[in-house]
Amino acid sequence: MEEVKAYIESGILELYVLGQLTRSEQEEVEAMAARHPEIQTEITAIELAMEEYALQNAIAPSASLDQKILSSLSSLQSHQEEPKAEQNPPRPEASVVSLAQHQPADSRVRSLRIALAACAALLLISLVALFSAHSKLSEAENQIASLSSQNQKFAATVGFMKDHNQDLQKIADMTADPAWKIVKLSGTKMDPQAKMTVYWHAAGKHVMVDNSKMNLPVNDQTHQYQLWALVNGKPVDLGVFDVKSDTSHLLLNMKEIGVAQAFAVTLEKRGGSPSPTMEKMIAMGGVSI
Amino acid sequence: MQALYDMYSGALLGVIARIIQHQEIAEDVLQETFIKIWNSSTHYDASKGRLFTWMMNIARNLAIDKVRSKDFRNTAKNQDIENNVDSIDAQSKITFNADILGLKDMVTALKPEFHTVLDMVYFKGYTHIEAAEELNLPLGTVKTRIRMAILELRKYFN
């Protein structure tokens, strides 16, 4: 009967009497007790000890309580039939609920308050952090915008400078190249101050106007200057151009011409005229050979 | 029932009153206990254990349910100032109330820590698992101590 002895010594019977076992564990103990009388004897001994212990620690109820309880019981009795004591359904399982779950109400409220305060503080901190992050972000965005506009400006300047440089280089080349003829046009009586320079490559038929060496009054929206070549006494249209206060290009390509004795500029209506208005001729110059 | 009451009301109240410090509420629970015993007497199986063990477990479970009920906590909160000490005890010292309604000192040769575990489970509404956590002991040690304490009581009462 080693098994029974070990079972008794495991302490499970004490927990059984104290109502500490789950339903299935209870049933296991009850099955063991039914099979082994020693176990039943042991259970009874434990129960007796606990009963005696409880009696030793009894607290007498108030004197009037017995009447109160007995009368409530007898009123119950009159409402129901005599219960049948011989029925033996399984003993109800002692419900074991954790004591630790139960927090006193006050401390729970207090801890909730602390939690609420902590939440509010956290929210405030988050808002401040969000605001400062937001202002930093917009600051950074402004910086990026200004940097990129600066960058664009630089790029435009560099582009302009490049073109400018290219044109200057071209002018220098043209001046050095004897194939390019430099025709200086001087003012007529319409504007004696007027002057301009035309570069002409007779073999390549290229004609260019130099904005940097030009001194013509700024034309309005309805008029444009028109360049003419005088070929054997007849004017040939070489295209129109504007004179602005801020010219972006130094050199301006005009229409091609292979033969010319002189160049002249007239002020015409916008888009140019088929033949020059002679009284509006502002500058002219002959080709020196 | 009168005989049952005369015999066991004190012992049952002894358990209830150590879980619920408030005298009136403890006696209410005692009344509920007797009503439940009455109503579910068909569930009692004499072959499985003694009547007192069964009644004791009913009383203890009702007392624990009461302590944990919202109703009880509200009652405890609304007490008069004179009763404040009681209500504070009832609310927060359920687990440490041995000194107030002191358990009778048993003249046993047993070490006090063995009794502590048994009293926590038997009188104060702890489960043996909670007692193990509270005392920071392995579950096996708690079981052994409960068994040792009951063995000692058996010796003492014989």
Interface residues (C-beta under 8 A of the other chain):
Chain A: E9 S10 G11 I12 E14 L15 V17 L18 G19 Q20 E30 A33 I43 T44 A45 I46 E47 L48 A49 M50 E51 E52 Y53 A54 L55 Q56 N57 A58 I59 A60 P61 S62 L65 D66 K68 I69 L70 S72 L73 L76 Q77 P83 K84 A85 Q87 N88 P89 P90 R91 P92 A94 S95 V96 V97 S98 L99 A100 Q101 H102 P104 A105 D106 S107
Chain B: M1 Q2 Y5 D6 S9 G10 A11 L12 L13 G14 V15 A17 Q23 E27 L30 Q31 F34 I35 W38 N39 S40 S41 T42 H43 Y44 D45 S47 K48 G49 R50 F52 T53 W54 M56 N57 R60 N61 I64 D65 V67 R68 R73 N74 A76 K77 Q91 S92 I94 T95 L101 L103 K104 M106 V121 Y122 F123 G125 Y126 T127 H128 I129 E130 E133 K143 T144 I146 R147 I150 L153 R154 F157
